[in-house]
Amino acid sequence: MPNSTTVTDFLLTRFSEVWEDRVLHTMLFLLIYLATLMGNFLIVTVTTLDKKLHIPMFFFLRNLSALDMCYISVTIPKACVIFLPENTAISMAGCAAQIFFLLWFAYIELVLLTVMAWDRYVAICQPLHYSVIMNPWLCVQMTLAALLSGVGSAGFHTGNTFRLPFCQSNVVHPFFCDMPFLLKLSCSDTLSNEISLFIFAVVIDGGCFAFITMSYIHIFSTVLKFPTRGERGKAFSTCVPHILVVTIFLSSAVAVYMKPTSSSPTIQDMITSVFYSIVPPFLNPIIYSLRNKQIKEAVRKMMSRKLYLGKP
């Protein structure tokens, strides 16, 4: 597209133009999407119906699962739409909406993962004060604060991006609209955008990562003092998967968002973007349902109740 032409819509990029690969990618993404929806919906249902799971830890897990169903719905349905047809266009408004919701849900995801680390810290390091510190009203307040502050953050960055003129190219490199890749398409100075993005990353992402790291340093120092190996193993089994999700989520997002806008997008950038937009929502139900005895027991009780009621 020549420099004099103003962009009115964008063209998303597929992983491959080979038809067989496109069909394979569509099937793979659909399977991931359905598995993510089913896994997270199961956690939401179980933690809502089982009153024994009405504690702060599962309150945040329920919110995380509900969020993940929304988070993964921002990217995969549109990706599946562009993988098969020849038309890969997305409107300017659609692109803006995709960026807004991606930033909003990613922000809440990070805050919830941080709060869950603090919840584990209080449960393991200050068990006698757990019910007082993690009271229901505080849990609701923290969740609402994450939702509302996320709206402001996503709105600011989305508006700051779409105030720029796009008149060089309309080809967005990944399979969804994402702010770093969109900045590369602007024909004006994006320094202020990069500075605001860097400050946000340092303050929010860096702050959350530091908080999570400190929480787990205290957790591990306490766990190592447990008298039996079984207690240590139980504590580690609840913490290590959480660290894994946080590491994948933050490292992949930083790799894309902190990359200079002057550098050209690559297939590695597209693959990396999968790790912060799709992998965390997909992994969370697997990690928290398969490795949590209370969740598994609640699922068994729910299934046995359904089978019993279904008998003639």
matplotlib code that plots the C-alpha trace (Angstrom):
import matplotlib.pyplot as plt

x = [0.0, 1.5, 2.4, -0.4, -3.1, -4.8, -5.4, -9.1, -8.7, -5.9, -4.9, -3.9, -1.2, -1.5, 1.3, 1.3, -0.3, -0.3, -3.9, -3.2, -1.3, -4.1, -6.6, -4.2, -3.8, -7.6, -8.2, -5.4, -6.7, -10.3, -9.2, -7.2, -10.1, -12.7, -10.5, -9.8, -13.5, -14.4, -11.6, -12.2, -16.0, -15.6, -13.5, -16.1, -18.9, -17.2, -15.9, -19.4, -21.5, -19.2, -19.5, -16.3, -14.5, -15.9, -12.6, -10.3, -8.0, -10.8, -12.5, -9.5, -9.2, -12.9, -12.4, -9.2, -11.0, -13.9, -11.4, -9.4, -12.6, -12.9, -9.2, -8.7, -12.0, -10.3, -7.9, -8.7, -12.2, -11.0, -7.8, -9.9, -11.9, -8.8, -7.0, -9.3, -10.9, -8.8, -10.0, -7.9, -9.2, -10.2, -11.8, -10.2, -12.9, -12.5, -8.7, -9.1, -11.6, -9.2, -6.3, -8.5, -9.8, -6.5, -4.8, -7.6, -7.8, -4.0, -3.8, -6.4, -4.7, -1.4, -3.0, -5.0, -1.8, -0.1, -2.9, -2.9, 0.8, 0.0, -2.8, -0.4, 2.1, -0.5, -1.8, 1.6, 3.6, 0.8, -1.8, -3.3, -4.1, -5.3, -9.1, -8.6, -6.3, -8.0, -11.5, -14.3, -14.7, -11.0, -11.1, -14.0, -12.3, -9.1, -10.9, -13.0, -9.8, -8.2, -11.2, -11.6, -7.9, -7.6, -10.2, -8.3, -5.0, -6.3, -8.3, -5.3, -3.0, -5.6, -6.5, -2.8, -2.2, -5.2, -4.6, -1.6, -2.0, -1.5, -0.5, 2.4, 1.1, -2.1, -0.5, -0.4, 2.2, 0.6, -2.8, -4.4, -4.1, -1.5, -0.1, 3.6, 3.0, 0.6, 3.1, 5.4, 2.8, 2.4, 3.9, 4.4, 6.7, 5.8, 8.4, 5.7, 3.9, 7.1, 7.9, 4.5, 4.6, 8.0, 6.9, 3.8, 5.9, 8.4, 5.8, 3.0, 4.7, 8.0, 6.1, 3.9, 6.9, 8.9, 5.9, 5.4, 9.1, 9.3, 6.2, 7.7, 11.0, 9.2, 7.1, 10.0, 12.0, 9.0, 8.3, 11.9, 11.3, 8.4, 9.2, 7.9, 8.6, 4.9, 4.0, 6.9, 5.7, 2.1, 3.2, 5.6, 2.9, 0.6, 3.3, 5.5, 2.7, 1.7, 5.3, 5.4, 2.3, 3.6, 7.0, 5.5, 3.1, 5.5, 8.6, 6.7, 4.9, 8.1, 9.8, 7.2, 6.3, 9.8, 11.2, 12.1, 9.5, 12.3, 13.0, 11.2, 8.5, 9.5, 7.8, 9.3, 7.3, 4.1, 5.0, 6.0, 2.6, 0.9, 2.6, 1.0, -2.3, -3.3, -1.0, -1.9, -5.7, -5.1, -2.7, -4.5, -7.3, -4.9, -2.6, -5.2, -7.6, -5.3, -2.9, -5.4, -7.0, -9.9, -10.9, -10.6, -12.6, -15.3, -15.5, -15.8, -18.7, -20.4, -20.1, -21.3, -24.3, -25.2, -24.9, -27.0, -29.8, -29.7, -30.5, -34.1]
y = [0.0, 3.3, 6.0, 8.3, 5.8, 5.8, 2.4, 1.6, -2.1, -4.6, -8.0, -10.6, -13.1, -16.9, -19.2, -20.8, -20.3, -24.0, -25.2, -28.5, -26.5, -24.0, -26.9, -28.4, -25.1, -24.6, -28.0, -27.6, -24.2, -25.4, -28.4, -26.1, -23.7, -26.3, -28.0, -24.6, -23.8, -27.2, -27.3, -23.8, -24.2, -27.4, -25.5, -22.7, -25.2, -27.3, -24.5, -22.8, -25.9, -27.5, -25.4, -26.9, -25.0, -21.6, -20.4, -17.6, -19.9, -21.4, -18.0, -16.6, -19.9, -19.6, -16.0, -17.0, -19.8, -17.4, -14.9, -17.5, -18.4, -14.8, -14.3, -17.1, -16.1, -12.8, -14.5, -18.1, -17.6, -14.9, -16.9, -19.9, -17.6, -16.3, -19.6, -21.2, -18.4, -16.3, -13.1, -12.3, -8.7, -7.2, -3.8, -0.9, -1.1, -4.9, -4.5, -1.9, -4.1, -7.1, -5.1, -3.6, -6.9, -8.6, -6.0, -5.9, -9.7, -10.0, -7.3, -9.1, -12.4, -11.0, -9.4, -12.6, -14.7, -12.2, -12.3, -16.1, -16.1, -13.9, -16.2, -19.2, -17.1, -16.3, -19.9, -21.5, -18.8, -17.4, -20.2, -19.1, -15.6, -16.9, -16.5, -13.0, -11.7, -13.4, -12.4, -12.6, -8.8, -8.3, -10.9, -9.2, -5.8, -7.1, -8.7, -5.5, -3.4, -5.6, -5.3, -1.6, -0.7, -3.0, -1.1, 2.1, 0.6, -1.2, 1.9, 4.2, 2.0, 1.2, 4.9, 5.8, 3.3, 4.2, 8.0, 7.2, 7.4, 4.1, 4.8, 2.5, -1.0, -2.8, -6.2, -7.2, -9.9, -12.2, -13.9, -11.3, -7.5, -6.8, -3.4, -3.9, -5.1, -2.4, 0.3, -1.0, 0.0, 3.6, 6.3, 8.7, 8.9, 6.2, 7.2, 8.3, 5.0, 3.0, 5.1, 4.6, 0.9, 0.6, 2.4, 0.3, -2.9, -1.9, -0.7, -3.3, -6.3, -5.8, -5.0, -8.1, -10.3, -9.0, -9.5, -13.1, -13.8, -12.5, -14.4, -17.7, -17.0, -16.8, -19.8, -22.0, -21.0, -21.9, -25.2, -26.4, -26.2, -28.6, -31.8, -34.4, -34.9, -35.4, -31.9, -30.4, -32.2, -31.1, -27.5, -27.6, -29.3, -26.3, -23.7, -25.0, -25.2, -21.6, -20.5, -22.3, -20.5, -17.1, -17.7, -18.6, -15.8, -13.0, -14.1, -14.5, -11.2, -9.3, -10.9, -9.4, -6.2, -5.1, -5.8, -2.5, -1.4, -0.9, -4.6, -6.7, -9.2, -12.9, -16.2, -16.6, -13.5, -15.2, -18.4, -16.4, -14.5, -17.9, -18.4, -15.4, -15.3, -19.0, -21.2, -19.8, -20.2, -23.7, -24.7, -23.3, -25.9, -28.7, -27.6, -26.7, -29.6, -32.5, -31.6, -30.5, -33.2, -31.1, -30.3, -33.9, -35.1, -32.4, -33.5, -37.2, -36.3, -34.2, -37.0, -39.7, -37.5, -37.0, -40.8, -41.6, -39.1, -40.5, -44.0, -45.2]
z = [0.0, -1.0, 1.6, 0.4, 1.0, 4.4, 6.0, 6.7, 7.5, 8.2, 6.8, 9.4, 8.6, 8.6, 9.7, 6.2, 2.8, 2.0, 2.1, 4.0, 6.7, 7.0, 7.6, 10.1, 12.0, 12.0, 13.5, 16.1, 17.2, 17.4, 19.6, 21.9, 22.0, 22.8, 25.4, 27.1, 27.2, 28.6, 31.2, 32.5, 32.5, 34.5, 37.1, 37.3, 37.7, 40.3, 42.4, 42.3, 43.2, 45.8, 49.0, 50.4, 47.7, 48.7, 50.0, 48.7, 46.8, 44.7, 44.5, 42.6, 40.6, 39.6, 38.4, 36.6, 34.7, 33.8, 32.6, 30.5, 28.6, 27.6, 27.0, 24.6, 22.8, 21.7, 19.3, 18.3, 16.8, 14.4, 13.7, 12.6, 10.4, 8.5, 8.3, 5.7, 3.5, 1.2, 2.9, 6.0, 6.6, 9.9, 10.2, 12.0, 14.7, 15.0, 15.3, 18.0, 19.9, 19.7, 21.1, 23.9, 25.1, 24.7, 26.9, 29.4, 29.9, 29.9, 32.6, 34.8, 34.2, 35.5, 38.6, 39.4, 39.1, 41.5, 44.0, 43.8, 44.7, 47.7, 48.7, 48.7, 50.7, 53.4, 53.4, 53.9, 55.8, 58.0, 58.2, 61.6, 60.1, 56.7, 57.3, 58.8, 56.1, 53.1, 54.1, 51.4, 51.1, 50.5, 47.7, 46.0, 46.4, 44.8, 41.9, 41.2, 41.4, 38.8, 36.5, 36.8, 36.6, 33.6, 31.7, 32.2, 31.2, 28.1, 27.1, 27.4, 25.3, 22.7, 22.3, 22.2, 19.5, 17.2, 17.4, 15.1, 11.3, 9.5, 5.9, 5.1, 5.1, 6.3, 6.8, 10.5, 11.0, 13.6, 13.3, 15.5, 16.1, 18.7, 19.8, 19.1, 15.6, 14.9, 15.9, 13.2, 10.6, 11.7, 9.4, 12.4, 15.4, 17.9, 20.5, 23.0, 22.6, 23.2, 26.3, 27.8, 27.0, 28.6, 31.7, 32.0, 31.6, 34.2, 36.8, 36.3, 34.9, 36.8, 40.0, 39.7, 38.8, 41.8, 44.1, 42.9, 43.2, 46.8, 47.7, 46.5, 48.1, 51.4, 50.6, 49.7, 52.7, 54.9, 53.0, 53.4, 57.2, 57.1, 59.1, 56.6, 52.9, 52.2, 53.5, 51.5, 48.4, 48.8, 49.1, 46.1, 44.0, 44.4, 43.8, 41.0, 38.4, 39.2, 38.7, 35.4, 34.1, 35.3, 33.7, 30.3, 30.3, 31.3, 29.4, 26.1, 26.5, 27.3, 24.3, 22.0, 23.7, 24.5, 21.1, 19.2, 16.7, 14.2, 13.9, 11.3, 12.5, 12.2, 12.4, 15.8, 16.9, 15.8, 17.7, 20.8, 20.7, 21.0, 24.4, 26.0, 24.2, 24.1, 26.2, 29.7, 29.3, 27.9, 30.7, 33.7, 33.9, 33.2, 36.0, 38.6, 37.9, 37.4, 40.2, 42.8, 44.9, 46.1, 42.5, 41.4, 44.4, 43.7, 40.0, 41.1, 43.5, 40.8, 38.2, 40.6, 41.6, 37.9, 37.2, 40.3, 39.2, 35.7, 36.8, 36.3]

ax = plt.figure().add_subplot(projection="3d")
ax.plot(x, y, z, "-o")
ax.set_aspect("equal")
plt.show()
